[in-house]
């Protein structure tokens, strides 16, 4: 055997061992593989290939919208709700990149710290590193790794820069757009772009002035518009029911999922 062939075998062996650890639930191996993918390391590419050979489709939910609408707070509430259903939940929070390090600024992850010690929750911040469309370059690869790792729910939060975030619809069968009352011109701009891509619209901060009129206005554009107050959980059961209903149309709902949704939704 030539030295080059031996090197290739060693690399494949490393990738296979890493993929096996990820499938067994090893969180450190999961993080290592995601880092290798971000660095474009061959072990990451091979590990992803091995994992996706037998991966089962999971419930992938994209959450997008303008900064300040409360996307992270709403995702935090969704994580808690799905955990109460007994589901393993992963969050990919796409952040803007640090001008110094090029890494994620971790703002979204900080807002979800209450789940940090829960072994059934995995949260990963991803830097855009100049990528446009609201996602990081390896977000889709990370989503596939998380599906293979057995997470029942994968929530993907876009960076939140406005209507140019259409990439989320390419990887998330269910897309939730989050807006806040009083955004005015911003909502008008979203009507021409992002809102037309969303399956569900959430008017968060529903206890603020103008929330009811914002809901009425947006229902002219989208049949499923829900008012929430993410900090208190108001409207959360309605949102869970709407997500569940849309997932049914996508074929991602099992009988167990249906029973869980009914219990959580009340």
SULPE-V634431 format. One record per run of one state. SS is the DSSP state (a for helix, b for strand, c for the rest). FROM is the first residue (numbers start at 1). LEN is the number of residues. If there is no record, write none. Layout:
[[SS & FROM & LEN] [SS & FROM & LEN]]
//
This chain:
[[c & 1 & 2] [a & 3 & 21] [c & 24 & 3] [a & 27 & 12] [c & 39 & 3] [a & 42 & 11] [c & 53 & 6] [b & 59 & 7] [c & 66 & 5] [a & 71 & 14] [c & 85 & 4] [b & 89 & 7] [c & 96 & 1] [b & 97 & 1] [c & 98 & 6] [b & 104 & 1] [c & 105 & 2] [a & 107 & 4] [c & 111 & 2] [a & 113 & 3] [c & 116 & 5] [b & 121 & 7] [c & 128 & 11] [a & 139 & 10] [c & 149 & 4] [b & 153 & 5] [c & 158 & 8] [a & 166 & 5] [c & 171 & 3] [b & 174 & 7] [c & 181 & 4] [a & 185 & 7] [c & 192 & 2] [a & 194 & 4] [c & 198 & 2] [b & 200 & 5] [c & 205 & 6] [a & 211 & 8] [c & 219 & 6] [b & 225 & 3] [c & 228 & 1] [b & 229 & 1] [c & 230 & 4] [b & 234 & 1] [c & 235 & 1] [a & 236 & 15] [c & 251 & 4] [a & 255 & 11] [c & 266 & 1]]
//
